[in-house]
């Protein structure tokens, strides 16, 4: 008695590996290879995220790791096709007809491509216009993201259902696999599309516009600012904040302008600037990050509750608390913890 293995479709394997690297190999019964590919991809992605956002991480290394993860992903998709290896005729032929999973694959790349492959130009054009249009609009209107992702998934489902049934391809048709591919691709797009929103909620990207924080921060430095509602500023932290009314008036700044300064005086501390130094409760504050001595005098004054005294590291060329007063706690956006670009300036700003 001859036992025949189930016929497997290489384009289904490609669709699966496009959702999760290694899943197509798993479908093709190459379990060891599937585990290796999945593990390599996950390690590269996690390491690249750490290198990019961690204070001690290297931004340049993060870019290389992201590139390596992209190469692994593409090779994984190609290998998924080769793993199953059933000869297909994706452009169609008289004996086999069109491949059901090839149409779905095209629709994952761009909505409407699967319909064009099936000769449905009008429907394909409609899916392309609506899907691509919503995707572009979602860049500016976040609530449209789920709608755009859903249209793309519907395009893949429609391509599957619109492909004429062929006796040669019946074994590769599977409602369960269809659900995995369509729902998996929907969740993948939603996840990737939501990444910028997740990042923006946790980390703010700022560009240093002035020389007020030199030499620590130079003009054009790009910094990551940690957003944390529970953050309590500590002495010498570099904080980014919304300009208080006094600063807006005295410095003629825009109300949306963000300032970056260093925390020098905490609530309840007495701050004084004299003899070229900062004094906290009568003791000189050691500041290795400042070049030169301070040329002005200020105080002594007691820092009010829920307020901070902040100064720029370039003490004699900074519009800060010695000009406009104390910084209210509610104005603080977060702490600048890393210069992530340019490449030769990448460094941690944490003490």
Beta strands, then each sheet from edge to edge (+ up, - down):
strand 1: 203-207
strand 2: 222-226
strand 3: 238-242
strand 4: 258-265
strand 5: 270-274
strand 6: 277-280
strand 7: 283-284
strand 8: 298-302
strand 9: 307-311
strand 10: 327-328
strand 11: 332-341
strand 12: 347-348
sheet 1: 1+ 2- 11+ 3- 4+ 9- 10+
sheet 2: 1+ 2- 11+ 12-
sheet 3: 7+ 6- 5+ 8-
end
